Amino acid sequence: MNSGTTTAINIEVVRKRVPFSPDEPQTLGELFLKAAKKYPIDNALNYKKDGAWHAISSAEMIARIENIAAGLYSLGVSRGDRAGILAANSPEWTLSDAACQLTGIIDVPIYTTLSSSSICYILRDSGAKILFIENKEAWESIREILPECPALEKLIFYDPAGVADDTGISLAELEEAGSKLKIQNRELIDELSKNISPDDTATLIYTSGTTGEPKGVMLSHMNLLSNVIDAGAKYDFSGHDRPLSVLPLSHVFERTGMYLYIHNGMMVHYAQSIEKVPENLQEVRPTLFVGVPRIFEKVYAKAKLQAAKSSRLKERIFDWAIEIAKKQALLTTAGRPVPRMLAIKHSIADHLVYKKFRAFFGGDLRHCVSGGAALSDEIALIFTGAGVSIMQGYGLTETSPVISSNNIIDWRLGTVGKPIPNVEVRIAADGEIEVRGPNVFAGYWERPEASADAFTADGWFRTGDIGALDADGYLRITDRKKELFKTSGGKYIAPAPIEQMIKSSRFVSQVVLIGSERNFASALIVPDFDQLESYAHLKGLNIKSPAEFCADQKIHDLFERQVAETTKGLAQFESVKKIALLENEFTVEGGELTPTLKIKRRVIDEKYKDVIDGIYGN
């Protein structure tokens, strides 16, 4: 497969989006250039260092991008070469990416949470020639695997103090070299960028690998640009918006979001870390926040816990307000009038409870977008009713990523909205969602067979998700095709919807459904131990540690009641007959979650084999 252009089948689909209008960028490098010219602002990129926020102007942004591009040229890195990026979100991440896009270098984002062996696999498989790396600590974590990456020639450190040996230089040194080269050859940047085509591969993003080895998804400039423009058309974004970048830029959802921010001239702010997000939200007061369901679930759980710890009265007020929020949201999202008495109750609840929800996000939020996993209907209703509308979208790395999304004026509960402009969706005979459009990827890096298998004979991409389109064109996701499992009685069960039901309990932090080739379904549950501590205090139970909670029969009985209550209405073969409580959370570091927080069911099956065998052995 040609590494520089898309496959023939994808180019035929892409032509449906060509040409862009004259004022739209043709490549990702041009996106940065056009945005800086259209929106010349002093605070294009903002970051916090030494206790204060610092800004990079749009003019400085472009100058630095060009310096990095020229610096890469001085190292002998050219169009079609691959450059890895192993770092947390920062202006340097965005500038490095933009420099690659400007000159046709294919960048390879790598999650900082991956193991050294996984990082080695990606560097070796992609044939990365250089690696942008954050600091010495990051280098220490991978230095043992570097000899196994023969194509890798140079490390470029964002932190100048981190330069480790003679194979590394700092980004500042690279920029200085590039600046000098630009003075010698003022036409250099134009020469490097003039032949970049919309169909050229812009990036290789490796799949999370829930099953098998990760594959490099080849996304072209056209794939990503079309998604930026077409997905953005559903929202009223503007240069007045302040997004806070929280999700890792190695995730295609945040990556495309960053391009959308730049394209609209927004004032981008980078969160310092996940731990610092609450603090950064108060400082930045973003108008736009893009997150995953886990963030919103934790905000709700924390608010409920605080109410429960305050007093029984405040807990009752909180629960009452939540029910009012859900009732209000059900009516407003369906376009139905809100009765006067409900509106009065909602106003009271807003003063007592909802304003605290909004205050957590800084108070200025206009748009909240959730992706990466399914958002439960309950969480969507609660936040929407509290004045923090969460718009859920759907997509995959292979689709750049957005396929469909809701927006504030076009929203249907339980769905992921309608397909974005220029993207088509159809449902196969077996229920699989199939897609075609300019956002659909070119194929997997050096995997011709896997690339061919990803498409139908007539050129539609197979998403691997099961779903349905309603009469009005709204898309509903049921489950992952590969995650459906069959009981020993021959019945197929979709685990995700049942897991969402169980997670609606305030006592449940994480849950995984088990039952493949077994005679009934069971569940592994990680409790929310903060909620359990509050419950134990209320009931006078002398239980302290997670291990004690998981072993206590009264707590086990509590969870059995919670599961029975949240899943009532399921068919008999779907009902959860037994549970096991786990004292440790599923984590990326532990191997149970992908970097995008998806469950690795095969890993959990193996890691908790004894627990699962115990469930069915009894």
Buried (B, 14 or more C-beta within 10 A) or exposed (E): BEBBBBBEBBBEBBEEBEEBEEEBBBBBBBBBBBBBEEBEBEBBBBBBEEEEBEBBBBBBBBBBBBBBBBBBBEBEBEBBBBBBBBBBBBBBBBBBBBBBBBBBBBBBBBBBBBBBEBBBBBBBBBBBBBBBBBBBEBBEBBBEBBEEBEEBBBBBBBBEEBBBEEEBBBBBBBBBBBBEBBEEEEEBBEEBBEEBBBBBBBBBBBBBBBEEEBBBBBBBBBBBBBBBBBBBEBBEBEEEBBBBBBBBBBBBBBBBBBBBBBBBBBBBBBBBEEEEBBEBBEBBBBBBBBBBBBBBBEBBBEBBBBBBBEEEEBBEBBBBBBEBBBBBBBBBBEEEEEEEEBEEBBEEBBEBBBEBBBEBBBEBBBBBBBBBBBBBBBBBBBBBBBBBBBBBBBBBBBBBBBBBBBBBEBBBBEBBBBBBEBBBBEBBEEBBBBBBBBBBBBBBBBBEEEBEEBBEEEBBBBBBBBBEBEEEEBBBBBBBBEBBBEBEEEBEBBBBBBBBBBBBBBBBBBBBBBBBEBEBBBBBBBBBBBBBBBBBEEEEBEBEEBEBBBEBEEBBEBBBEBBEEBBEEBEEBBBBBBBBBBBEBBEBEEBBBBBBBBBBBEBBBEBBEEBBEEBBEE
